[in-house]
Every structure is written in C-alpha cells, then in structure tokens.
Amino acid sequence: MRPQVVAHRGASHEIAEHTLGAYVAALDAGAEALECDVRLTADGHLVCVHDRTLKRTAQTPGVVSTMELADLAELDFAKWKNPWIDLDDEAPDRDEAFDRVLTLRTLLETVRDYSTRTGRRVELAIETKHPTRYGGLVEKRLVELLSEFGWIGPDAPVRVMSFSYTALQRVERLAPDLRLVQLIEHARNWAMLSRAIGPDWILGPGIQMLRDHPKVRARIAHSGHDLHVWTVNKKSDLELCLDLGAKAVISDRPAHMLELLDG
C-alpha cells in the first residue's frame, strides 16, 4: 500500500504557504491530507502560520502571538511568493480571501465541505508550534475547536503533530483518541524519544535526518511505529520513504508526488 500524500502547508511549492489558495490548489491536485502549523493570536484565534514573526510571509514587523486576528486580516500573506504580481497585466484576478491570513476554523470548514461535496476523505495533520507565550493553551484551544467539528474520536480525519513531546502529552490527556505524531529533526534526540513516546504514536522524521544518519534511520524503521516523513519533494527521497515503508509523505509538491506514485 503506497503512502498517503500530504500537502505541506498546502501546495506551497507553487503558491504561498498556509494561504487558502495553497490549500484549494492542493485539494484540486488530489492531495489526500493537508498539513498546517498553528499559532494562537492575542485574542485567542488559531491561525495557520509557521513563523513566530511576520517578517517572511507578511513582509512586516510583528509577532503573531501579540496581534489580534483583525490586524492580521489586513495583511497580504501571499505577495512575498510573487512580489511582481502587481506588474503582471496578464495575471488572473484573484480572490483576496485566498491571500489573507487563514484561520484553522476556515481550513477545517474547507476540508469538511470539500469531503461532503466530493465524497472523498481528506485528512488534516495539524502541528502546534512551540515554544510560545501561551504554552498549553494552544493545545487546549485546538482540542476545543476539533470538538466543535466532532473530530476528536478514533475515526477523526485529524492527527496532531509537534516537535514538543510535552505538547503531545497535553493532547493525549485532553483527547486520548486523537492520533499523535512525534516530529523529529535531529538524530541525537532519538535515543530519548524512543523511550518516552507512547506505543501508538506515529513518528515524523525529517527526510534530511533520514538521509544523513543511516544507523538512526534503521532504528526508526524497525521501531514498530508508523512513519510520516517530511518534507519529501524529490523522487530519490520518495524512493527512500518507500524503502522504509512510510505511511505518509509530507510534500510541498503534492501533485508531483502523486504523479510519481500513481503515474
């Protein structure tokens, strides 16, 4: 059985990450799951933003956690990807909503409505970012929001990911049936994590670590945990994931991964 193709921050190779436009493009391409990072605003909204600051994706000073949603909604989160778009007379008109800050609620609604309309199950892989000034409130708000959608049971189309072992423990206490993914970036962390993570937790190693550390790669592959590998964009990396029996590949290029897998 081939791995699930997960769109990393949407179809983020072509379209600005974490925008509604990137996620709609990923759905249109046939992505089987969508990955997003979440942060909490000063007024308690979960938004899909990777960086702590706004410098890279909104090209403005500021820290996400100190701003209210209304202020973030005024910013363009897509122009950084194509700074010359205003000079392109042949560029198609875009819906501004596709380029603004994306709340997690809107993304959940988009996935729910798409699945209802098409009959195709699409899953969500939601990463909570740490450290943050709000600590465990991020996971608390996330579980509350997922509960509104009825998505905290064992069959929910959602899994929660984090590099923070403590954050995943919080989710396990709040919603014990949700699937959890322990993300791993550095090989040196494996010895500790291998003894600490739950028996049913999924492992989320980075492709760079798997490439560079064959001994750790072998231990992870034989750990008995399912593997969800990030960020897989090349054929050679996909082939490594297939050799390891990965259950999911998280990619900036979901259409390319689907083409390689399904021809």
Secondary structure as GFF3:
##gff-version 3
##sequence-region A 1 263
A	DSSP	beta_strand	4	8	.	.	.	ID=ss1
A	DSSP	alpha_helix	20	29	.	.	.	ID=ss2
A	DSSP	beta_strand	33	40	.	.	.	ID=ss3
A	DSSP	beta_strand	46	47	.	.	.	ID=ss4
A	DSSP	three_ten_helix	64	66	.	.	.	ID=ss5
A	DSSP	alpha_helix	69	72	.	.	.	ID=ss6
A	DSSP	three_ten_helix	79	81	.	.	.	ID=ss7
A	DSSP	three_ten_helix	85	87	.	.	.	ID=ss8
A	DSSP	three_ten_helix	96	98	.	.	.	ID=ss9
A	DSSP	alpha_helix	104	118	.	.	.	ID=ss10
A	DSSP	beta_strand	123	128	.	.	.	ID=ss11
A	DSSP	alpha_helix	137	148	.	.	.	ID=ss12
A	DSSP	beta_strand	158	162	.	.	.	ID=ss13
A	DSSP	alpha_helix	165	174	.	.	.	ID=ss14
A	DSSP	beta_strand	179	184	.	.	.	ID=ss15
A	DSSP	three_ten_helix	187	189	.	.	.	ID=ss16
A	DSSP	alpha_helix	190	196	.	.	.	ID=ss17
A	DSSP	beta_strand	202	205	.	.	.	ID=ss18
A	DSSP	alpha_helix	207	212	.	.	.	ID=ss19
A	DSSP	alpha_helix	214	221	.	.	.	ID=ss20
A	DSSP	beta_strand	228	230	.	.	.	ID=ss21
A	DSSP	alpha_helix	235	244	.	.	.	ID=ss22
A	DSSP	beta_strand	248	251	.	.	.	ID=ss23
A	DSSP	alpha_helix	254	262	.	.	.	ID=ss24
###
